[in-house]
Amino acid sequence: MLVHACIGAIRSTLFLRTGPDQHRLVGLLGGPAHGLLGVDPVRR
């Protein structure tokens, strides 16, 4: 259930037509998404 909630929260941003650009949005949502899933971000 937690995974589905995270996916729903992240996917809902796909339909935004206003707000921050994609790179800024990734920066804003990346940390909380990884925190909710309990995983560390992948280092590039």
Buried (B, 14 or more C-beta within 10 A) or exposed (E): EEEEEBEEEBEEBEEEEEEEEEEEBEEEBEEEBBEBEEEEEEEE
